[in-house]
Amino acid sequence: MTIDLLQIMLSGAVVLALIYASARLYEKYGVNLTEKPRGEIKIVDSIYLGKHGRLFLVEAEGQISLIAADNNTLSEIWTRDISSSRQLAGTEKCLPTEQVQKEY
């Protein structure tokens, strides 16, 4: 009876050691899940709309699209062509306060 308990405890320790070793190896050599893919499609921004919805601003092939997503559907709200020389809205540099007041 004592030998069976000792064998179970040793087997459990070996299993825990194997789990720990595989976790350490995966941490060191595994795929980085937080790394963003470097493809042609980029999610520029997203916003949470509630329990089941999100809005995505997606850039692909010289176009930018606003897409709504819920649990079951994807809906394209609008798509615009963008050129490489034009900046996305909100990315332009802001003027200092003094300059803005002088211009008006």
C-alpha positions as CSV (number, residue, x, y, z in Angstrom):
1,M,0.0,0.0,0.0
2,T,2.8,2.4,0.9
3,I,4.7,1.6,-2.3
4,D,1.6,2.4,-4.4
5,L,1.2,5.8,-2.8
6,L,4.9,6.5,-3.2
7,Q,4.7,5.5,-6.9
8,I,1.7,7.8,-7.5
9,M,3.5,10.7,-5.8
10,L,6.6,10.2,-7.9
11,S,4.6,9.9,-11.1
12,G,2.8,13.2,-10.2
13,A,6.1,14.9,-9.6
14,V,7.4,13.7,-12.9
15,V,4.3,15.0,-14.7
16,L,4.5,18.4,-13.0
17,A,8.2,18.6,-13.9
18,L,7.5,17.8,-17.5
19,I,4.7,20.4,-17.6
20,Y,7.0,23.0,-16.1
21,A,9.9,22.2,-18.5
22,S,7.6,22.3,-21.6
23,A,6.2,25.7,-20.4
24,R,9.7,27.1,-20.0
25,L,10.8,25.8,-23.4
26,Y,7.7,27.2,-25.1
27,E,8.3,30.6,-23.4
28,K,11.8,30.6,-24.7
29,Y,11.4,29.1,-28.2
30,G,7.7,29.3,-28.9
31,V,5.6,31.5,-31.1
32,N,5.2,35.1,-29.9
33,L,1.4,35.4,-29.8
34,T,1.5,39.2,-29.2
35,E,3.5,39.9,-32.3
36,K,1.3,41.5,-35.0
37,P,1.2,39.9,-38.5
38,R,3.0,41.9,-41.2
39,G,0.6,41.5,-44.0
40,E,-1.1,43.7,-46.5
41,I,-4.2,44.1,-44.2
42,K,-3.8,46.4,-41.2
43,I,-6.3,47.0,-38.4
44,V,-5.7,50.7,-37.9
45,D,-8.1,51.1,-34.9
46,S,-11.0,49.3,-33.2
47,I,-13.6,50.3,-30.7
48,Y,-15.8,48.2,-28.4
49,L,-19.5,49.1,-28.8
50,G,-21.1,46.8,-26.3
51,K,-21.5,43.2,-25.3
52,H,-21.7,42.0,-28.9
53,G,-20.3,44.7,-31.2
54,R,-17.1,46.3,-32.4
55,L,-16.1,48.8,-35.1
56,F,-12.9,48.3,-37.0
57,L,-10.9,50.7,-39.2
58,V,-9.1,48.5,-41.7
59,E,-6.5,49.5,-44.3
60,A,-5.9,47.2,-47.3
61,E,-4.6,47.7,-50.9
62,G,-4.8,51.5,-50.9
63,Q,-8.2,51.6,-49.3
64,I,-9.5,52.3,-45.8
65,S,-12.8,50.8,-44.6
66,L,-15.0,51.1,-41.5
67,I,-16.4,47.7,-40.6
68,A,-19.0,46.8,-38.0
69,A,-18.9,43.4,-36.4
70,D,-21.2,41.5,-34.0
71,N,-21.5,37.9,-33.1
72,N,-22.9,36.8,-36.4
73,T,-22.2,39.4,-39.1
74,L,-19.7,41.8,-40.6
75,S,-21.0,44.9,-42.3
76,E,-19.0,47.4,-44.3
77,I,-20.1,50.9,-43.4
78,W,-17.9,52.8,-45.9
79,T,-14.7,52.5,-47.9
80,R,-12.4,55.2,-49.2
81,D,-9.4,55.2,-51.5
82,I,-6.3,56.6,-49.8
83,S,-3.1,57.8,-51.5
84,S,0.3,57.4,-49.9
85,S,0.8,61.2,-49.8
86,R,-2.5,61.8,-47.8
87,Q,-2.5,61.2,-44.1
88,L,-5.3,59.5,-42.2
89,A,-7.6,61.8,-40.3
90,G,-6.4,62.5,-36.8
91,T,-2.7,61.8,-37.6
92,E,-1.8,65.3,-38.8
93,K,0.2,67.4,-36.4
94,C,-1.7,69.9,-34.3
95,L,-0.7,73.6,-34.2
96,P,0.3,75.2,-30.9
97,T,-2.5,77.1,-29.2
98,E,-1.0,80.5,-30.0
99,Q,-0.9,79.8,-33.8
100,V,-4.5,78.5,-33.8
101,Q,-5.7,81.7,-32.0
102,K,-3.8,83.9,-34.4
103,E,-5.2,82.2,-37.5
104,Y,-8.9,82.9,-36.5
